Amino acid sequence: MTTEDSDSSKTNGGVLKDHDFRFLFYSTSLSQLGHQISGLALPLVAVVTLAASEFEVGLLSAMSTVAFLLIGLPAGVWVDRLRYRHILISSDVIRAAVLLTVPAAWWMGVLTVWQLYAVALVMGVFSVFFDVAYQSYLPRLIGRDQLVEGNAKLETVHSVAQLGGPVAAGQLIAWLTAPVALALDVVAMGLSALFIGRMRYRQSKPVPLPGSRLTADIAEGLRFVLGNPLLRVIAGSTALFNLAFSAYTAMLVFFLPRELGLGAHEVGIVFSVLGVGGLAGALATRRVTLWLGEGRTIWLSMALTAPFALLLPAAQDGWSVWLGAAGLGLVSFGVVIYNVTQVSFRQRVTPDRLLGRMNATMRFLVWGTQPVGALLGGVLGQFYGAEAALWIAGTAACAAFLPVALSPLRKMRQLPDASTASLPSQ
């Protein structure tokens, strides 16, 4: 099936009528559900099973994202030189195999925190390849004019998984223990790979330009992102928010069970509220962008919702915990609207041959701050306590909107595409 065939099949009924997008949708649904299980279970293995300290939990969180710093830029070049579908399948299979070692080691009585670090690192490496390939694949599957709808539907999947995943994960952890619950993520990743294998679109193997070199190709991706003033400020705001919120979430997993005394099931419910907010944000994105315009949506969605993250560290017990959880739901509402709008713009404004490098460069810049933030959260928690770390990180997140708010995005309704990228529209 060609790209043109995919586009024509979506003229009636939206992107879910397209065979390949539908199987990507199924694959993403399973991957996201599994990710919610492992995202809660892996740190709880460290906290509950191995009695890890605040710093060790922060380091574990950092290991899961440090790959974006280590290989983020060259990954974009490699993705542009390989077939996206093969990358997606291989990444799922390898991550499933590595994650399976955790319940196996626990069952044999040899599980250590060092193994958790190694598992988180390897999974992070192949998550880099999966994420860059997936975001680069989408414009080819559905066409650039369908990107907002496609990204919104995939964010809906993420939010629904975030809604039900942590609750299910918390209950499964309570019933089966955290290591055994991780085995379900292994199954989900295997099924995800099978669904990707059912996709019909066959991309021809990209042919590198004669004389192309890794460093030169990396530099071209960096120049494209940093040379575009709109992409540059989006990268700045997203990087600042991810730095702060990674510190916040690293300590949240510690704060809820240790300082508020919540059980695994209750921790899952708190995290599921993020899914409620995210689902509402995915459903509201198109309406919000039509009302405010794309540029205003990007900065207002972050500025108006980030302060609600401060409700949770203010909680003591009882109803205030759930008020704080509702605040996280509002943060998630804004984050999803922000992400759908800016990711769709990034994909729309980038030429096909640079999609992998643009996505990898952005991931390097905006996700590369996550391991730093997680380590920072661990250090703050170790010295000042988890509650103080949440206050500091939450306050920093409130300021992350400033780069986009102080840019031309502040007044822009329609953002440019690849054909008009040099002509900012007001």
Protein Blocks (a to p, Z undefined) as FASTA:
>chain_A
ZZklmmmmmmgopjmlpmklmmmmmmmmmmmmmmmmmmmmmmmmmmmmnopafklmmmmm
mmmmmmmmmmmmmmmmmmmmmcfklmmmmmmmmmmmmmmmmmmmmmnopacfklmmmmmm
mmmmmmmmmmmmmmmmmmmmnopklmmmmmmmmmmmmmmmmmmmmmmmmmmmmmnojklm
mmmmmmmmmmmmmmmmmpmbdcddddddehiafklmmmmmmmmmmmpmklmmmmmmmmmm
mmmmmmmmmmmmmmmmmmnopafklmmmmmmmmmmmmmmmmmmmmmmmmmnopklmmmmm
mmmmmmmmmmmmmpmbhjllmmmmmmmmmmmmmmmmmmmmmmmmmmmmpcfklmmmmmmm
mmmmmmmmmmmmmmmmmmmmmmnojklmmmmmmmmmmmmmmmmmmmmklmpmbdcdfklm
mmccZZ
